[in-house]
Amino acid sequence: MNLSDDKTLIESILGGHHTDFAVLIERYQGLVAHVVARMVPRVSDRDDLCQDIFIKIYRNLGAFQFRSKFSTWIATIAHNTCLNYLEKKRVPLYQDLQVADDDAETQSMEWIPSAEGTPLDRVETRDLRKTLEREIEQIPLPYREILVLFHLEEMSYEEIGEIMNLPAGTVKSYLFRARRFLRDRMLALYHMEAV
């Protein structure tokens, strides 16, 4: 059976082929990981949350009505699960905990291509990636999440609005603010280093 599209995959799982859920996990684990990584500051809690999210997806799969994109439905579950976690744990939404360097390596962003060329080029690219990740973590949570969903997951304003329960115009405004916030932080950082 060809499980290339989401509808066929979902129908197969609901039809009793529970092992096909592994295909669904493989297909959407990056999306879930991006949402969780940008919302939950404690690296140690992220794996458990991702597992909880996929359990919720499995249990509620029959309720998906194909009225929106499946990725939007999954991201909504991930978003809401993270919000519930943060509310229960009373984790500060705007204060991130420091991540160890080795954890930061495994959680790296994928938007900056690895440098080909000299070892110096690769080191500079790695340093820029780490700097960007660190500065993105300083952006307030709603802006950070929108930035990740738009640039990493390539979702539209409407899809992000559906996930976060915001109008598309607000999403666009928040994305603009997030980019401006990040730009200002990067300019301040590089200006200070240049002095």
C-alpha positions in Angstrom: 0.0 0.0 0.0 1.3 3.4 -0.9 1.2 5.6 2.3 2.6 8.7 0.6 -0.3 11.0 1.4 -1.7 11.7 4.8 -5.3 10.6 4.1 -4.2 7.1 3.0 -1.8 6.8 6.0 -4.6 7.9 8.5 -7.1 5.5 6.9 -4.6 2.7 7.1 -3.9 3.4 10.8 -7.6 3.7 11.6 -8.2 0.5 9.6 -6.1 -1.5 12.1 -2.6 -1.2 10.6 -1.2 0.3 13.8 2.4 -0.3 12.7 1.8 2.5 10.1 1.8 4.9 13.0 5.6 4.7 12.9 5.5 6.2 9.4 3.3 9.1 10.7 5.8 9.7 13.6 8.7 9.7 11.2 6.9 12.1 8.9 6.0 14.6 11.6 8.6 14.3 14.4 10.5 17.3 13.1 7.5 19.5 13.3 6.7 18.4 16.8 10.3 18.7 17.9 10.5 22.3 16.5 7.3 23.4 18.3 8.4 21.7 21.6 12.0 23.0 21.4 10.9 26.6 21.0 8.3 26.5 23.7 9.8 24.4 26.5 13.0 25.6 28.0 14.0 22.5 29.8 15.7 20.1 27.4 15.2 17.2 29.8 11.4 17.6 29.5 11.2 17.8 25.7 11.4 14.1 24.9 8.6 13.2 27.3 6.4 16.0 25.8 7.0 14.8 22.3 6.0 11.3 23.3 2.8 12.7 25.0 2.0 14.6 21.9 2.2 11.6 19.6 0.1 9.6 22.1 -2.6 12.3 21.9 -2.4 12.3 18.1 -2.8 8.5 18.1 -5.8 8.6 20.5 -7.5 11.4 18.6 -6.7 10.4 15.0 -10.3 9.3 14.4 -11.4 12.9 15.2 -9.4 14.5 12.4 -11.9 15.6 9.8 -9.5 16.8 7.0 -10.9 20.4 7.3 -7.4 21.7 7.7 -3.9 20.4 6.8 -2.9 17.5 8.9 0.4 19.3 9.8 -1.7 22.2 11.2 -3.7 19.8 13.3 -0.6 18.2 14.7 1.1 21.5 15.4 -2.0 22.6 17.2 -1.9 19.6 19.5 1.8 20.2 20.1 1.2 23.9 20.8 -1.6 23.2 23.2 0.2 20.4 25.0 3.2 22.7 25.5 1.0 25.4 26.9 -0.6 23.0 29.3 2.8 21.8 30.4 4.1 25.3 31.0 0.9 26.2 32.9 1.1 23.2 35.1 4.8 23.6 35.8 4.5 27.3 36.1 7.6 27.6 33.9 8.4 31.2 33.0 7.3 31.8 29.5 9.9 34.5 28.7 12.9 33.4 30.6 14.8 30.5 29.1 17.1 28.3 31.0 20.7 27.9 29.9 21.2 24.9 27.7 24.5 23.0 27.9 26.7 23.2 24.9 26.4 19.6 24.0 22.6 19.8 24.2 22.7 22.9 22.0 24.6 20.9 19.4 21.9 18.2 19.2 19.1 20.8 19.0 20.6 22.9 16.3 18.5 24.9 13.9 18.5 23.8 10.2 18.1 27.2 8.5 21.8 27.9 8.1 23.4 25.5 5.6 26.6 23.9 6.7 29.6 25.7 5.2 31.5 24.0 2.5 35.1 25.0 2.2 37.8 25.6 4.7 37.7 24.6 8.3 37.5 28.3 9.2 34.4 28.6 7.1 32.8 25.7 8.9 33.7 27.1 12.3 32.3 30.5 11.4 29.0 29.0 10.2 28.8 26.9 13.4 29.4 30.0 15.5 26.8 32.0 13.6 24.3 29.1 14.0 24.9 29.0 17.8 24.6 32.8 18.1 21.3 32.8 16.1 19.9 30.0 18.3 20.9 31.8 21.5 19.4 35.1 20.3 16.2 33.4 19.1 15.8 31.9 22.5 15.7 35.4 23.9 12.6 36.4 21.8 9.3 36.2 23.8 7.5 32.9 23.4 4.7 33.8 20.9 7.1 35.6 18.6 9.7 32.7 18.8 7.1 30.1 18.0 5.7 32.0 15.0 9.3 32.5 13.7 9.9 28.8 13.9 6.6 27.8 12.3 6.9 30.3 9.5 10.6 29.8 8.6 11.4 26.2 9.6 8.0 24.6 9.0 7.1 26.9 6.1 3.5 27.4 7.4 1.3 30.1 6.1 0.0 33.0 8.3 -3.5 31.3 8.3 -2.1 27.9 9.4 -0.1 29.5 12.2 -3.1 31.5 13.2 -5.2 28.3 13.4 -2.5 26.6 15.6 -2.1 29.6 17.9 -5.7 30.8 17.8 -4.7 34.2 16.4 -6.0 36.1 13.4 -3.6 35.9 10.4 -3.0 39.7 10.6 -1.8 39.3 14.2 0.5 36.4 13.1 2.0 38.7 10.4 2.5 41.5 12.9 4.1 39.2 15.4 6.4 37.7 12.8 7.5 41.3 11.8 8.2 42.1 15.5 10.1 38.8 16.0 12.3 39.5 12.9 12.9 43.1 14.1 13.7 41.9 17.6 16.2 39.4 16.3 17.7 41.9 13.9 18.2 44.5 16.6 19.8 41.9 18.9 22.1 40.7 16.2 23.1 44.3 15.2 23.8 45.2 18.8 25.8 42.0 19.3 27.9 42.5 16.2 28.3 46.3 16.8 29.7 45.6 20.3 32.1 42.9 19.0 33.3 45.2 16.3 34.1 48.0 18.8 
